[in-house]
Amino acid sequence: MTTETETAEWTLGELLELFDVAAPDASGALSAPTGRAGEDERQVVEGTQVLAQAIVAVAKRFPDKSVRSAHAVFSRAVMVGAPVELAVDVFHEGRSMATAVVTASQNGKRAITVTVLADVPSGDVIRHQQPRPEVAGPAQANVCTMPMAGRQVRLVDVLDVNSPDEVGPPELFAWLQYDPAPTDDGLAKALVAYFTGHLGISTTMRAHAGIGTAQAHYTVSTAPMTIGVTFHEPFSAGGWLLYTHESTQVGAGMSYIRGTVHTEAGELVASFTQDAMIRPLRTTDSSIKAESRL
């Protein structure tokens, strides 16, 4: 039986509670919860959820520094249920820079590794940034059905991001707003990193008629395999953020996506990349069970 609690809509508060892991102990170890299954009965945890937890863990390990970049490889799926054990291995800790490698394991099996760089920001020697794309603002964008209380998602010039019938260039612009947004720097960066994996595969498929993420796990097998995110400037997670996605290549079963995150005022706060798997299902499979979908 499924209880009302198990099918209730996810909330931003619940998500941030999952991200806000304890500081690692003297050995670098900590335990992180997986949360519950979503409304679609999937039992697979979003890889970017573990990425977000790793960012927070490293931020707490280096409290005098700012997380500057995180690069994750998703080697094995993490399932809802047993906690994720995070091991924070400090590779280097200096006055200006620090590096840690976070290994996420579940049930004794390693699943995800995240390499995190933290630093003490300095003054500028030189400065420039890629400008925010000239696209419609959030008020003119289309509401996207990605249920989470406390989060709004709006897409520019796209009605159904999953539809195989909506064809266009391999780019996607998504406005996000969180309310209430976290003021803690580590949690704010975790929240920005969390969404970097959500629309990359849809961006790639958009350029090809007859295929969309609505078919994922029915006729094609898809999954993010790596995500790298770099944080450029101190920022507030409040207000609208524009996620720009561009798929520059797809072939041989893998796609590559790069993107940026701008504030509505035009400040570039983060950049990201994603390698994703897009492959036919094995001939022995007709579909992947709902609870096992990535």
PABA-117105 format. One record per residue (C-alpha): x, y, z; residue number from 0. Coordinates in steps of 0.5 Angstrom, whole numbers, plus 500, padded with zeros to 3 digits. Example, Ala and Ser with C-alpha at 12.3 -4.5 7.8 and 13.67 -1.06 7.14 Angstrom:
% PABA-117105
c1:525; c2:491; c3:516; k:0 .
c1:527; c2:498; c3:514; k:1 .
//
This chain:
% PABA-117105
c1:500; c2:500; c3:500; k:0 .
c1:502; c2:507; c3:499; k:1 .
c1:501; c2:512; c3:504; k:2 .
c1:499; c2:519; c3:503; k:3 .
c1:505; c2:522; c3:506; k:4 .
c1:509; c2:517; c3:501; k:5 .
c1:506; c2:521; c3:495; k:6 .
c1:506; c2:528; c3:498; k:7 .
c1:509; c2:533; c3:494; k:8 .
c1:516; c2:534; c3:495; k:9 .
c1:518; c2:541; c3:498; k:10 .
c1:524; c2:546; c3:498; k:11 .
c1:525; c2:545; c3:506; k:12 .
c1:525; c2:537; c3:505; k:13 .
c1:530; c2:538; c3:500; k:14 .
c1:535; c2:543; c3:504; k:15 .
c1:534; c2:538; c3:510; k:16 .
c1:537; c2:533; c3:506; k:17 .
c1:543; c2:537; c3:503; k:18 .
c1:544; c2:540; c3:510; k:19 .
c1:549; c2:534; c3:512; k:20 .
c1:553; c2:534; c3:518; k:21 .
c1:560; c2:536; c3:518; k:22 .
c1:565; c2:530; c3:517; k:23 .
c1:568; c2:527; c3:523; k:24 .
c1:575; c2:527; c3:525; k:25 .
c1:576; c2:521; c3:520; k:26 .
c1:572; c2:524; c3:514; k:27 .
c1:566; c2:520; c3:515; k:28 .
c1:559; c2:522; c3:515; k:29 .
c1:552; c2:519; c3:513; k:30 .
c1:547; c2:522; c3:509; k:31 .
c1:540; c2:520; c3:508; k:32 .
c1:537; c2:519; c3:501; k:33 .
c1:530; c2:522; c3:502; k:34 .
c1:523; c2:518; c3:500; k:35 .
c1:521; c2:516; c3:493; k:36 .
c1:518; c2:521; c3:488; k:37 .
c1:511; c2:521; c3:486; k:38 .
c1:513; c2:517; c3:480; k:39 .
c1:515; c2:511; c3:484; k:40 .
c1:522; c2:512; c3:482; k:41 .
c1:527; c2:509; c3:488; k:42 .
c1:533; c2:512; c3:484; k:43 .
c1:536; c2:518; c3:488; k:44 .
c1:538; c2:524; c3:483; k:45 .
c1:545; c2:524; c3:483; k:46 .
c1:545; c2:531; c3:483; k:47 .
c1:542; c2:530; c3:490; k:48 .
c1:549; c2:527; c3:493; k:49 .
c1:553; c2:532; c3:489; k:50 .
c1:549; c2:537; c3:493; k:51 .
c1:551; c2:533; c3:500; k:52 .
c1:558; c2:533; c3:498; k:53 .
c1:558; c2:540; c3:497; k:54 .
c1:555; c2:542; c3:503; k:55 .
c1:560; c2:537; c3:507; k:56 .
c1:566; c2:540; c3:504; k:57 .
c1:564; c2:547; c3:506; k:58 .
c1:563; c2:545; c3:513; k:59 .
c1:570; c2:541; c3:513; k:60 .
c1:573; c2:548; c3:510; k:61 .
c1:569; c2:553; c3:514; k:62 .
c1:574; c2:559; c3:512; k:63 .
c1:574; c2:558; c3:505; k:64 .
c1:569; c2:558; c3:499; k:65 .
c1:567; c2:552; c3:495; k:66 .
c1:569; c2:554; c3:488; k:67 .
c1:568; c2:548; c3:483; k:68 .
c1:565; c2:540; c3:484; k:69 .
c1:566; c2:535; c3:479; k:70 .
c1:562; c2:529; c3:480; k:71 .
c1:562; c2:522; c3:476; k:72 .
c1:556; c2:517; c3:477; k:73 .
c1:558; c2:510; c3:477; k:74 .
c1:553; c2:507; c3:480; k:75 .
c1:545; c2:508; c3:482; k:76 .
c1:544; c2:510; c3:489; k:77 .
c1:537; c2:507; c3:491; k:78 .
c1:532; c2:510; c3:496; k:79 .
c1:533; c2:507; c3:503; k:80 .
c1:539; c2:505; c3:506; k:81 .
c1:543; c2:512; c3:508; k:82 .
c1:549; c2:514; c3:503; k:83 .
c1:556; c2:514; c3:507; k:84 .
c1:560; c2:520; c3:505; k:85 .
c1:568; c2:519; c3:506; k:86 .
c1:571; c2:526; c3:505; k:87 .
c1:579; c2:525; c3:503; k:88 .
c1:582; c2:532; c3:504; k:89 .
c1:587; c2:532; c3:498; k:90 .
c1:590; c2:538; c3:500; k:91 .
c1:589; c2:544; c3:505; k:92 .
c1:593; c2:550; c3:504; k:93 .
c1:592; c2:558; c3:506; k:94 .
c1:588; c2:560; c3:500; k:95 .
c1:586; c2:553; c3:496; k:96 .
c1:584; c2:546; c3:499; k:97 .
c1:582; c2:540; c3:495; k:98 .
c1:577; c2:534; c3:497; k:99 .
c1:575; c2:528; c3:494; k:100 .
c1:568; c2:525; c3:497; k:101 .
c1:566; c2:518; c3:495; k:102 .
c1:559; c2:516; c3:496; k:103 .
c1:558; c2:509; c3:498; k:104 .
c1:551; c2:505; c3:499; k:105 .
c1:551; c2:498; c3:502; k:106 .
c1:558; c2:498; c3:502; k:107 .
c1:559; c2:499; c3:494; k:108 .
c1:562; c2:506; c3:492; k:109 .
c1:557; c2:509; c3:487; k:110 .
c1:559; c2:517; c3:486; k:111 .
c1:566; c2:521; c3:487; k:112 .
c1:566; c2:528; c3:487; k:113 .
c1:572; c2:532; c3:487; k:114 .
c1:571; c2:539; c3:490; k:115 .
c1:576; c2:545; c3:490; k:116 .
c1:575; c2:551; c3:495; k:117 .
c1:579; c2:557; c3:496; k:118 .
c1:579; c2:564; c3:499; k:119 .
c1:577; c2:569; c3:494; k:120 .
c1:581; c2:575; c3:492; k:121 .
c1:581; c2:581; c3:489; k:122 .
c1:581; c2:582; c3:481; k:123 .
c1:587; c2:582; c3:477; k:124 .
c1:582; c2:582; c3:470; k:125 .
c1:575; c2:581; c3:470; k:126 .
c1:570; c2:579; c3:464; k:127 .
c1:564; c2:575; c3:464; k:128 .
c1:559; c2:572; c3:458; k:129 .
c1:553; c2:576; c3:458; k:130 .
c1:546; c2:573; c3:460; k:131 .
c1:542; c2:571; c3:453; k:132 .
c1:537; c2:576; c3:451; k:133 .
c1:531; c2:571; c3:452; k:134 .
c1:524; c2:572; c3:454; k:135 .
c1:524; c2:573; c3:462; k:136 .
c1:520; c2:569; c3:467; k:137 .
c1:514; c2:573; c3:466; k:138 .
c1:513; c2:571; c3:459; k:139 .
c1:516; c2:564; c3:460; k:140 .
c1:512; c2:558; c3:460; k:141 .
c1:510; c2:554; c3:467; k:142 .
c1:514; c2:547; c3:467; k:143 .
c1:511; c2:542; c3:471; k:144 .
c1:516; c2:540; c3:476; k:145 .
c1:512; c2:539; c3:482; k:146 .
c1:516; c2:542; c3:488; k:147 .
c1:513; c2:546; c3:493; k:148 .
c1:517; c2:552; c3:494; k:149 .
c1:520; c2:552; c3:487; k:150 .
c1:518; c2:555; c3:480; k:151 .
c1:521; c2:553; c3:474; k:152 .
c1:519; c2:556; c3:467; k:153 .
c1:521; c2:555; c3:460; k:154 .
c1:523; c2:560; c3:455; k:155 .
c1:519; c2:558; c3:448; k:156 .
c1:518; c2:550; c3:450; k:157 .
c1:511; c2:548; c3:452; k:158 .
c1:513; c2:540; c3:454; k:159 .
c1:520; c2:539; c3:455; k:160 .
c1:519; c2:532; c3:455; k:161 .
c1:515; c2:531; c3:448; k:162 .
c1:518; c2:528; c3:442; k:163 .
c1:514; c2:533; c3:438; k:164 .
c1:517; c2:539; c3:440; k:165 .
c1:523; c2:540; c3:436; k:166 .
c1:528; c2:546; c3:436; k:167 .
c1:535; c2:547; c3:436; k:168 .
c1:539; c2:544; c3:442; k:169 .
c1:539; c2:549; c3:447; k:170 .
c1:534; c2:550; c3:453; k:171 .
c1:533; c2:556; c3:457; k:172 .
c1:530; c2:555; c3:464; k:173 .
c1:528; c2:560; c3:469; k:174 .
c1:528; c2:558; c3:477; k:175 .
c1:526; c2:561; c3:483; k:176 .
c1:526; c2:558; c3:490; k:177 .
c1:522; c2:561; c3:496; k:178 .
c1:525; c2:561; c3:501; k:179 .
c1:532; c2:561; c3:499; k:180 .
c1:537; c2:559; c3:503; k:181 .
c1:542; c2:564; c3:506; k:182 .
c1:548; c2:559; c3:508; k:183 .
c1:553; c2:559; c3:502; k:184 .
c1:554; c2:552; c3:502; k:185 .
c1:547; c2:550; c3:501; k:186 .
c1:546; c2:556; c3:496; k:187 .
c1:551; c2:553; c3:492; k:188 .
c1:548; c2:546; c3:493; k:189 .
c1:541; c2:548; c3:491; k:190 .
c1:544; c2:551; c3:484; k:191 .
c1:548; c2:545; c3:483; k:192 .
c1:542; c2:540; c3:484; k:193 .
c1:539; c2:543; c3:478; k:194 .
c1:544; c2:542; c3:473; k:195 .
c1:543; c2:535; c3:471; k:196 .
c1:535; c2:536; c3:470; k:197 .
c1:535; c2:538; c3:463; k:198 .
c1:541; c2:537; c3:459; k:199 .
c1:538; c2:530; c3:456; k:200 .
c1:532; c2:534; c3:454; k:201 .
c1:536; c2:539; c3:451; k:202 .
c1:540; c2:534; c3:447; k:203 .
c1:534; c2:530; c3:444; k:204 .
c1:530; c2:537; c3:443; k:205 .
c1:534; c2:537; c3:436; k:206 .
c1:531; c2:530; c3:434; k:207 .
c1:524; c2:529; c3:431; k:208 .
c1:521; c2:523; c3:434; k:209 .
c1:525; c2:523; c3:441; k:210 .
c1:524; c2:526; c3:447; k:211 .
c1:525; c2:524; c3:455; k:212 .
c1:518; c2:522; c3:455; k:213 .
c1:521; c2:515; c3:452; k:214 .
c1:526; c2:515; c3:457; k:215 .
c1:527; c2:508; c3:460; k:216 .
c1:521; c2:505; c3:455; k:217 .
c1:525; c2:505; c3:448; k:218 .
c1:532; c2:509; c3:450; k:219 .
c1:536; c2:508; c3:456; k:220 .
c1:538; c2:515; c3:459; k:221 .
c1:542; c2:517; c3:465; k:222 .
c1:547; c2:523; c3:467; k:223 .
c1:554; c2:520; c3:468; k:224 .
c1:558; c2:526; c3:470; k:225 .
c1:557; c2:533; c3:472; k:226 .
c1:562; c2:539; c3:473; k:227 .
c1:560; c2:546; c3:476; k:228 .
c1:564; c2:552; c3:477; k:229 .
c1:561; c2:558; c3:482; k:230 .
c1:564; c2:564; c3:480; k:231 .
c1:561; c2:569; c3:484; k:232 .
c1:558; c2:570; c3:491; k:233 .
c1:551; c2:570; c3:490; k:234 .
c1:544; c2:570; c3:493; k:235 .
c1:539; c2:564; c3:491; k:236 .
c1:533; c2:568; c3:492; k:237 .
c1:530; c2:571; c3:486; k:238 .
c1:530; c2:568; c3:479; k:239 .
c1:536; c2:565; c3:476; k:240 .
c1:537; c2:563; c3:468; k:241 .
c1:540; c2:556; c3:467; k:242 .
c1:542; c2:556; c3:460; k:243 .
c1:543; c2:549; c3:456; k:244 .
c1:547; c2:548; c3:450; k:245 .
c1:548; c2:541; c3:447; k:246 .
c1:554; c2:541; c3:443; k:247 .
c1:555; c2:534; c3:441; k:248 .
c1:551; c2:527; c3:441; k:249 .
c1:553; c2:520; c3:438; k:250 .
c1:556; c2:514; c3:440; k:251 .
c1:551; c2:513; c3:446; k:252 .
c1:553; c2:519; c3:450; k:253 .
c1:551; c2:527; c3:449; k:254 .
c1:555; c2:533; c3:452; k:255 .
c1:552; c2:539; c3:455; k:256 .
c1:555; c2:546; c3:457; k:257 .
c1:551; c2:551; c3:461; k:258 .
c1:551; c2:557; c3:465; k:259 .
c1:547; c2:560; c3:471; k:260 .
c1:545; c2:568; c3:471; k:261 .
c1:541; c2:572; c3:475; k:262 .
c1:536; c2:576; c3:472; k:263 .
c1:540; c2:582; c3:473; k:264 .
c1:545; c2:579; c3:468; k:265 .
c1:551; c2:577; c3:473; k:266 .
c1:554; c2:570; c3:471; k:267 .
c1:554; c2:566; c3:478; k:268 .
c1:556; c2:559; c3:475; k:269 .
c1:558; c2:555; c3:469; k:270 .
c1:557; c2:547; c3:468; k:271 .
c1:558; c2:541; c3:464; k:272 .
c1:554; c2:534; c3:463; k:273 .
c1:556; c2:528; c3:460; k:274 .
c1:550; c2:524; c3:459; k:275 .
c1:548; c2:517; c3:457; k:276 .
c1:543; c2:516; c3:451; k:277 .
c1:543; c2:509; c3:449; k:278 .
c1:538; c2:504; c3:446; k:279 .
c1:535; c2:499; c3:451; k:280 .
c1:538; c2:492; c3:451; k:281 .
c1:534; c2:487; c3:446; k:282 .
c1:532; c2:483; c3:452; k:283 .
c1:529; c2:489; c3:456; k:284 .
c1:522; c2:492; c3:454; k:285 .
c1:522; c2:497; c3:459; k:286 .
c1:526; c2:499; c3:466; k:287 .
c1:521; c2:498; c3:472; k:288 .
c1:519; c2:505; c3:474; k:289 .
c1:522; c2:504; c3:481; k:290 .
c1:529; c2:503; c3:477; k:291 .
c1:529; c2:509; c3:473; k:292 .
c1:535; c2:514; c3:473; k:293 .
//
